[in-house]
Amino acid sequence: MMKELAKQSYKVALIGLDMSGMDEHIIRYAASISKFLAIERIIFVHVAKELQLPEELVKEYPDLVDPLDETIEAEIMTKVEKHFGSTDVDTSCIITEGHPIDKILKLSKVKNVDLIMMGRKKSLDGSGIVSSRIARKCHCSMLFIPEEASTDIQKLLLPVDFSHHAALGLGFALDLNQKSGVKMALINVYHIPIGYYRTGKTYEEFASIMKSFAEKDCQRFLKEYEFHEETSCDFLPSKNGDSPELIYEFATKNEADMIIIGSRGRTGIASLLMGSVAEKLVYLDSSIPIFVIKEKGENMGFLDALMKL
């Protein structure tokens, strides 16, 4: 029986900024990809530890009396205007103080955000830990933008495990393919059981058997969701839990401009996790943007509890 998928649209996006050199990269990339994703509204957010200046400092330097939030907002919006001036995207800015993770998660719910964009730092200051933690807990999809990200999106790579969340990612990619002609490639990393040698077969022989199962799963998956059955998929064997490394290596070799991966949905405490492969991909040092697809509202129970704090 054919399974239906919820339409993935990203009309409202939230972008976290930290007033570092990374902000320029994120804003530039967001301006380029906003048309690609048909984004209508973007909310830029900076969460400061403290917005009030010490009284002694104000007395000694009266020129600093302008509210810090207004100063920060003006600086951000100058950069936004530089890159978004020729677009039709509605942009706004929120400056607040407190814990970055809590503030961004709360704002994403209050503003009914469809997509959160955050930077992934490699050489610039900052660890990027905040963005990965937000991705674990947020109720919507998330796009990680590295410093070296190309704004010319020509090819997408989709790691698939033939689950419902993989179907969400593929449906989204197919929609982009129809609208913009972007190319896409599918990859499935299948696992070789540790005790395969007990069957008397060589690694190569057992890998061939597991690949045949993966190919059958792929055909069932494409038929189940009414995707074009001629959609091709590459298959790679793994026996050491190195799926993220294999995916990234494949993406680099095939010159992918973005990796789209579905986040596995779970229940209870485990729902706060993205899924091991998606999370490890985010932590890898990479110059390729990673789009983690979530079914909007999955972690809403967590956010409802957070809103009451």
Summary of the structure (lengths in Angstrom):
residues: 309
radius of gyration: 21.5
end to end distance: 43.5
largest distance: 81.8
contacts: 953
relative contact order: 0.15
helix: 44%
strand: 20%
